[in-house]
Amino acid sequence: MPVFGRADVDALLAAAPVVPDLRPTPWELPEAELLQATFEVVEGPALDLTPPALHPSIPPYAAYSVTRFPDSPVGPFQLAQVRLVCRAGIRPRGFLLGAVCDSAEAAAALRRSWGYRVEVGEVELSARHDRVRGTARLGGRVVLDVTMEDGEPIGSGDLQLLDNLHLVRLGEDDTAGALIQVDPEYAIHRAERGRPRLPTFDGEAFGTGGRLQAHFPIVAFTCQADTDLPAVRFVLDPRRPAFEGTRRVEAA
């Protein structure tokens, strides 16, 4: 029998962003720099974070990432994300648990147009000869510290770049909620793969409490890429299996 998530959607909707329009103006985001590290997580608590529309990955794992966007319609910004990797039908996706952005203007646009559950804080991505490190702070306190060590060059075909799923309310009066898919494209210029480390992760800051428990490192990578934030193409019912509850958003 397939396994589905068992998150309380009503409880998650209390902190979900409101997206009034599913046809945002796309953003072009050239020369982005991305660090992502993945770790296996404890299965039982992870299921409590996964909406019933989605299947957990086997084994369950999470992606911790920090990205620098040097050029956007609202100026440069950096974004830290924590996503639980799952499947919508057969397709792998990253269900966004929480994010931190260092630009108030960018954070407001990300919430309103693409449904990012994001707080404004401090985010930094830094590179040395032997490591790339990403950090996020809220109120001056480190809530995420993730590192790739001893990176080696790889081809772009070796990367797994995930589309996002965001739990949102489609208007102030929406009590049913929806999962919207955010699926950027990437033109990779260079990439490296190395060993992941996660010295600090504050689950409360990312809306997970103590339920996201990393216990085994998988892999880390960095890349530079031209990417985008596109118009929303798919919406899922968070309470029904994705193969039943997915609909396409018609273009304007």
C-alpha positions, 0 to 999 in steps of 0.5 A: 500500500502507498504511504501518504503524509499525515500532516494536519492541513488545517493546523499548517494553514494557520501560518500559510501565506495568502496568494491572491493571484496564481498568475504572477509576473515571472522573474528572471534571476541570472547568475544565482549561486546555490548551496544545497545539502541533503540529509536523511531524516527520521521517518515518523516525525517527517510524516507528520510534516507531509500533507496527505496529498504527498508520498514521503521519499524512501528513505525520507530526506530533507534539503537545506539550501542557501541561494544568492540572487545578485539580480532580480526585479526587486534588487539582490537578495539571499534566500535560505530554505528548508524543504522535505523531499517527497513525491507528488504522484511519481515526481520528486518535489521539495515541500517547503517547510520554511525560509528566511530572506534578507530583503523585506521587499523580496520576501513580501513578493515571494509570499504574495506571488509564489506562496513562500513561507518566509521570514525576513532575517539575515542570510549569508553565502560564503566560499573558501578554498575548502568549503562553501557555507550558508547561514541564516539568522533571525533576530541575530540568532543563527537558525541554519548553518549548512556547509559543503566541504571538499567540493569537486567539479561535476557535470550539470547532469549530476545535480538534482534540482527540485521543484517546490510545493508551497502550502497556501491560502488562495485568498483571505477567506480560503479555509481549504488551502492549496499546494502550488507548484513553483518550478524554476528552470536552471541553466547551469554554468558550473557545479561542485559536489562535496560532503554536507555538514549541518552544525545548526538547524533550529526547527522552531524557526522553520515551522517544524518544531522538533519533528525534522530530525536529520540523522544521516548526511547524503550529499551537498552541491553548489552551482552557479546558474541562470534561473527564474521564478515562473508563473504557477502552472499546477495547483494540488488539493493538499488533502487528496492524492496528487494524481486525483487532486492536481489541476493545471492553471490556465494561462492568462 
